[in-house]
Amino acid sequence: MKEEKSTNETKLSFEEAYKQLTEIVKKMEDGSMPLAESVAAYEKGIKLKAYCEQVLKEAELKISTIANSDK
């Protein structure tokens, strides 16, 4: 079941993953989530953060490649 979740996360656009991540942060900051839900949200947040970082890294590499090919 966990494999299914990670597969779904990688199908998200960057914008949707970032939106979900910011929603998780807001909910955790207001302190209204029970502990078990907070832990699950934290785990999901870590995965979303890693995914967003990877997408940004790939975009940066593409831009760098394009910029260097013009020189």
N, C-alpha and C positions, 0 to 999 in steps of 0.2 A: 504494500500500500504506500509506503514511503517513496518507493521508486516512481510511482504514478504521480505523486505531488511534484517531485523534482523535474519530471518530464514536462508537466504542465507549466512550471515556472519558466523553463527555458523556451517555451512557446510564446511567452508574453513579450509584448513590445517593451522597449526601454521605458517609455512613458507610463505604461500600465504598471510595470514592476516598481518604478519610482513612486507612483501614486500609492500603491499598496504599502510600500515601505514607510512613507510619510504618515499614512493613516495608522499604521501599527505604532509608530513613535508617539503620535498624538494620544492614542488610547493608553499607552503605557505611562506617559507623562502625567495624565490626569489621575492616575492611581486607583481607578475604579475597577480594574480587572482583578479577578481572583488569582491567587498565586499560580495554580496549574495553567490557567489560561495565559498568564503573563509569560511563563516559561515557554509554552508552545509558540506564542507570538514572537518571543525573542529568537527562538530557533528559526522560525520562518523569516524573520527580519535579517538574520545573518545570511541566510541563503539568498534572499533578494538583494542584499547589499553586494554580495560576491558576484551575482549575476549582472547587476548594474555596472560594477567596476569592470567586469570582463567585456561587456558591450562597449563601454567607453574606451577601453584599451584597444579594442579592435578598430573602432572608429578613428582613434588617434593614429594607429598604424596605417590605415588606409589614407588618411589625410597626409601623413608624412611621406608616404610612397608617392602620392600624386604630386605633392609639392616638390619632391626631389627629382621627379621625372621631367619636370619643366625646366630644370637647370641645365 
